[in-house]
Amino acid sequence: MPPGADIPVPGRLLRHGWTLAGTVMGSVRTLADIPRYTRLLQSQHLRAEPLVTSVLPLKQIDEALQRAEDRHGARTLVSF
């Protein structure tokens, strides 16, 4: 969502005690979540393929970072 964008919220949702909260990139807790995701991948309880938007070799890391900055392919997997 672009900075400064407004989101219309139906009032009926707020009348029922619902809460609206924001997140940035899923609000990952890096030190706790990344090892957990790694274990889930290794045990095959989580599949990464449906989540990956593209795969680039390490020599194209600059392109991968540019894609993320341009908000195109934010889930690019860099292989090395």
Distance bins in CASP14 RR format, pairs under 12 A and 6 or more apart:
PFRMAT RR
TARGET T0000
AUTHOR 0000-0000-0000
RMODE 2
METHOD distances of the structure
MODEL  1
1 7 1 0 0 1 0 0 0 0 0 0 0
1 22 0 0 0 0 1 0 0 0 0 0 0
1 23 0 0 0 0 0 1 0 0 0 0 0
1 24 0 0 0 0 0 1 0 0 0 0 0
1 71 0 0 0 0 0 1 0 0 0 0 0
2 71 0 0 0 0 1 0 0 0 0 0 0
3 24 0 0 0 0 0 1 0 0 0 0 0
7 13 0 0 0 0 0 1 0 0 0 0 0
7 20 0 0 0 0 1 0 0 0 0 0 0
7 21 0 0 0 0 0 1 0 0 0 0 0
7 22 0 0 0 0 1 0 0 0 0 0 0
8 20 0 0 0 0 0 1 0 0 0 0 0
9 15 0 0 0 0 0 1 0 0 0 0 0
9 18 0 0 0 0 1 0 0 0 0 0 0
9 19 0 0 0 0 0 1 0 0 0 0 0
9 20 1 0 0 1 0 0 0 0 0 0 0
10 16 0 0 0 0 0 1 0 0 0 0 0
10 18 0 0 0 0 0 1 0 0 0 0 0
10 20 0 0 0 0 0 1 0 0 0 0 0
11 17 0 0 0 0 0 1 0 0 0 0 0
11 18 0 0 0 0 1 0 0 0 0 0 0
11 20 0 0 0 0 0 1 0 0 0 0 0
12 18 0 0 0 0 1 0 0 0 0 0 0
13 19 0 0 0 0 1 0 0 0 0 0 0
13 20 1 0 0 1 0 0 0 0 0 0 0
14 20 1 0 0 1 0 0 0 0 0 0 0
21 27 0 0 0 0 1 0 0 0 0 0 0
24 74 0 0 0 0 0 1 0 0 0 0 0
25 33 0 0 0 0 0 1 0 0 0 0 0
25 68 0 0 0 0 1 0 0 0 0 0 0
25 71 0 0 0 0 0 1 0 0 0 0 0
25 74 1 0 0 1 0 0 0 0 0 0 0
25 75 0 0 0 0 0 1 0 0 0 0 0
26 33 0 0 0 0 1 0 0 0 0 0 0
26 74 0 0 0 0 0 1 0 0 0 0 0
26 75 0 0 0 0 0 1 0 0 0 0 0
27 33 0 0 0 0 1 0 0 0 0 0 0
28 34 1 0 0 1 0 0 0 0 0 0 0
28 35 0 0 0 0 0 1 0 0 0 0 0
28 36 0 0 0 0 0 1 0 0 0 0 0
28 37 0 0 0 0 1 0 0 0 0 0 0
29 35 0 0 0 0 0 1 0 0 0 0 0
29 36 0 0 0 0 1 0 0 0 0 0 0
29 37 0 0 0 0 0 1 0 0 0 0 0
30 36 0 0 0 0 0 1 0 0 0 0 0
30 37 0 0 0 0 0 1 0 0 0 0 0
30 38 0 0 0 0 0 1 0 0 0 0 0
31 37 0 0 0 0 0 1 0 0 0 0 0
32 38 0 0 0 0 0 1 0 0 0 0 0
32 39 0 0 0 0 0 1 0 0 0 0 0
33 39 0 0 0 0 0 1 0 0 0 0 0
33 40 0 0 0 0 0 1 0 0 0 0 0
33 46 0 0 0 0 0 1 0 0 0 0 0
34 40 0 0 0 0 0 1 0 0 0 0 0
34 41 0 0 0 0 0 1 0 0 0 0 0
35 41 0 0 0 0 0 1 0 0 0 0 0
35 42 0 0 0 0 0 1 0 0 0 0 0
36 42 0 0 0 0 0 1 0 0 0 0 0
36 43 0 0 0 0 0 1 0 0 0 0 0
36 45 0 0 0 0 0 1 0 0 0 0 0
36 46 0 0 0 0 1 0 0 0 0 0 0
37 43 0 0 0 0 0 1 0 0 0 0 0
37 45 0 0 0 0 0 1 0 0 0 0 0
37 46 1 0 0 1 0 0 0 0 0 0 0
37 47 0 0 0 0 0 1 0 0 0 0 0
37 48 0 0 0 0 1 0 0 0 0 0 0
37 51 0 0 0 0 0 1 0 0 0 0 0
38 45 0 0 0 0 0 1 0 0 0 0 0
38 46 0 0 0 0 1 0 0 0 0 0 0
38 48 0 0 0 0 0 1 0 0 0 0 0
39 45 0 0 0 0 1 0 0 0 0 0 0
39 46 0 0 0 0 1 0 0 0 0 0 0
40 46 1 1 0 0 0 0 0 0 0 0 0
40 47 0 0 0 0 1 0 0 0 0 0 0
40 48 0 0 0 0 1 0 0 0 0 0 0
40 51 0 0 0 0 0 1 0 0 0 0 0
41 47 0 0 0 0 1 0 0 0 0 0 0
41 48 1 0 1 0 0 0 0 0 0 0 0
41 49 0 0 0 0 0 1 0 0 0 0 0
41 51 0 0 0 0 0 1 0 0 0 0 0
41 52 0 0 0 0 0 1 0 0 0 0 0
41 77 0 0 0 0 0 1 0 0 0 0 0
42 48 0 0 0 0 0 1 0 0 0 0 0
48 55 0 0 0 0 0 1 0 0 0 0 0
48 75 0 0 0 0 1 0 0 0 0 0 0
48 77 1 0 0 1 0 0 0 0 0 0 0
48 79 0 0 0 0 0 1 0 0 0 0 0
49 55 0 0 0 0 1 0 0 0 0 0 0
49 75 0 0 0 0 0 1 0 0 0 0 0
49 77 0 0 0 0 1 0 0 0 0 0 0
50 75 0 0 0 0 1 0 0 0 0 0 0
51 73 0 0 0 0 0 1 0 0 0 0 0
51 74 0 0 0 0 0 1 0 0 0 0 0
51 75 1 0 1 0 0 0 0 0 0 0 0
51 76 0 0 0 0 0 1 0 0 0 0 0
51 77 0 0 0 0 1 0 0 0 0 0 0
52 64 0 0 0 0 0 1 0 0 0 0 0
52 73 0 0 0 0 1 0 0 0 0 0 0
52 74 0 0 0 0 0 1 0 0 0 0 0
52 75 1 0 1 0 0 0 0 0 0 0 0
52 76 1 0 0 1 0 0 0 0 0 0 0
52 77 1 0 1 0 0 0 0 0 0 0 0
52 78 0 0 0 0 0 1 0 0 0 0 0
52 79 0 0 0 0 0 1 0 0 0 0 0
53 64 0 0 0 0 0 1 0 0 0 0 0
53 67 0 0 0 0 1 0 0 0 0 0 0
53 68 0 0 0 0 0 1 0 0 0 0 0
53 71 0 0 0 0 0 1 0 0 0 0 0
53 72 0 0 0 0 1 0 0 0 0 0 0
53 73 1 1 0 0 0 0 0 0 0 0 0
53 74 1 0 0 1 0 0 0 0 0 0 0
53 75 1 0 1 0 0 0 0 0 0 0 0
53 76 1 0 1 0 0 0 0 0 0 0 0
53 77 0 0 0 0 1 0 0 0 0 0 0
54 60 0 0 0 0 1 0 0 0 0 0 0
54 63 0 0 0 0 1 0 0 0 0 0 0
54 64 0 0 0 0 1 0 0 0 0 0 0
54 67 1 0 0 1 0 0 0 0 0 0 0
54 68 0 0 0 0 0 1 0 0 0 0 0
54 72 0 0 0 0 1 0 0 0 0 0 0
54 73 1 0 0 1 0 0 0 0 0 0 0
54 74 0 0 0 0 0 1 0 0 0 0 0
54 75 0 0 0 0 1 0 0 0 0 0 0
54 76 1 0 1 0 0 0 0 0 0 0 0
54 77 1 0 0 1 0 0 0 0 0 0 0
54 78 0 0 0 0 1 0 0 0 0 0 0
54 79 0 0 0 0 0 1 0 0 0 0 0
55 63 0 0 0 0 0 1 0 0 0 0 0
55 64 0 0 0 0 1 0 0 0 0 0 0
55 67 0 0 0 0 0 1 0 0 0 0 0
55 73 0 0 0 0 0 1 0 0 0 0 0
55 75 0 0 0 0 0 1 0 0 0 0 0
55 76 1 0 0 1 0 0 0 0 0 0 0
55 77 1 0 1 0 0 0 0 0 0 0 0
55 78 1 0 0 1 0 0 0 0 0 0 0
55 79 1 0 1 0 0 0 0 0 0 0 0
55 80 0 0 0 0 0 1 0 0 0 0 0
56 62 0 0 0 0 1 0 0 0 0 0 0
56 63 1 0 0 1 0 0 0 0 0 0 0
56 64 1 0 1 0 0 0 0 0 0 0 0
56 65 0 0 0 0 1 0 0 0 0 0 0
56 66 0 0 0 0 0 1 0 0 0 0 0
56 67 0 0 0 0 1 0 0 0 0 0 0
56 68 0 0 0 0 0 1 0 0 0 0 0
56 73 0 0 0 0 0 1 0 0 0 0 0
56 75 0 0 0 0 0 1 0 0 0 0 0
56 76 1 0 1 0 0 0 0 0 0 0 0
56 77 1 0 0 1 0 0 0 0 0 0 0
56 78 1 0 1 0 0 0 0 0 0 0 0
56 79 1 0 0 1 0 0 0 0 0 0 0
56 80 0 0 0 0 1 0 0 0 0 0 0
57 63 0 0 0 0 1 0 0 0 0 0 0
57 64 0 0 0 0 1 0 0 0 0 0 0
57 76 0 0 0 0 0 1 0 0 0 0 0
57 77 0 0 0 0 0 1 0 0 0 0 0
57 78 1 0 0 1 0 0 0 0 0 0 0
57 79 1 0 1 0 0 0 0 0 0 0 0
57 80 1 0 0 1 0 0 0 0 0 0 0
58 64 0 0 0 0 1 0 0 0 0 0 0
58 65 0 0 0 0 0 1 0 0 0 0 0
58 76 0 0 0 0 0 1 0 0 0 0 0
58 77 0 0 0 0 0 1 0 0 0 0 0
58 78 1 0 1 0 0 0 0 0 0 0 0
58 79 1 0 0 1 0 0 0 0 0 0 0
58 80 1 1 0 0 0 0 0 0 0 0 0
59 78 0 0 0 0 1 0 0 0 0 0 0
59 79 0 0 0 0 0 1 0 0 0 0 0
59 80 0 0 0 0 1 0 0 0 0 0 0
60 66 0 0 0 0 1 0 0 0 0 0 0
60 67 0 0 0 0 1 0 0 0 0 0 0
60 76 0 0 0 0 1 0 0 0 0 0 0
60 77 0 0 0 0 0 1 0 0 0 0 0
60 78 1 0 0 1 0 0 0 0 0 0 0
60 79 0 0 0 0 1 0 0 0 0 0 0
60 80 0 0 0 0 0 1 0 0 0 0 0
61 67 0 0 0 0 0 1 0 0 0 0 0
61 68 0 0 0 0 0 1 0 0 0 0 0
61 76 0 0 0 0 1 0 0 0 0 0 0
61 77 0 0 0 0 0 1 0 0 0 0 0
61 78 1 0 1 0 0 0 0 0 0 0 0
61 79 0 0 0 0 0 1 0 0 0 0 0
61 80 0 0 0 0 1 0 0 0 0 0 0
62 68 0 0 0 0 0 1 0 0 0 0 0
62 69 0 0 0 0 0 1 0 0 0 0 0
62 76 0 0 0 0 0 1 0 0 0 0 0
62 78 0 0 0 0 0 1 0 0 0 0 0
63 69 0 0 0 0 0 1 0 0 0 0 0
63 70 0 0 0 0 0 1 0 0 0 0 0
63 72 0 0 0 0 0 1 0 0 0 0 0
63 73 0 0 0 0 0 1 0 0 0 0 0
63 76 0 0 0 0 1 0 0 0 0 0 0
63 78 0 0 0 0 1 0 0 0 0 0 0
64 70 0 0 0 0 0 1 0 0 0 0 0
64 72 0 0 0 0 0 1 0 0 0 0 0
64 73 0 0 0 0 1 0 0 0 0 0 0
64 74 0 0 0 0 1 0 0 0 0 0 0
64 75 0 0 0 0 0 1 0 0 0 0 0
64 76 1 0 1 0 0 0 0 0 0 0 0
64 77 0 0 0 0 1 0 0 0 0 0 0
64 78 1 0 1 0 0 0 0 0 0 0 0
64 79 0 0 0 0 0 1 0 0 0 0 0
64 80 0 0 0 0 0 1 0 0 0 0 0
65 72 0 0 0 0 0 1 0 0 0 0 0
65 73 0 0 0 0 0 1 0 0 0 0 0
65 74 0 0 0 0 0 1 0 0 0 0 0
65 76 0 0 0 0 1 0 0 0 0 0 0
65 78 0 0 0 0 1 0 0 0 0 0 0
66 72 0 0 0 0 1 0 0 0 0 0 0
66 73 0 0 0 0 0 1 0 0 0 0 0
66 74 0 0 0 0 0 1 0 0 0 0 0
66 76 0 0 0 0 1 0 0 0 0 0 0
67 73 1 0 1 0 0 0 0 0 0 0 0
67 74 1 0 0 1 0 0 0 0 0 0 0
67 75 0 0 0 0 1 0 0 0 0 0 0
67 76 1 0 1 0 0 0 0 0 0 0 0
67 77 0 0 0 0 0 1 0 0 0 0 0
67 78 0 0 0 0 0 1 0 0 0 0 0
68 74 1 0 1 0 0 0 0 0 0 0 0
68 75 0 0 0 0 1 0 0 0 0 0 0
68 76 1 0 0 1 0 0 0 0 0 0 0
68 77 0 0 0 0 0 1 0 0 0 0 0
68 78 0 0 0 0 0 1 0 0 0 0 0
69 76 0 0 0 0 0 1 0 0 0 0 0
70 76 0 0 0 0 0 1 0 0 0 0 0
END
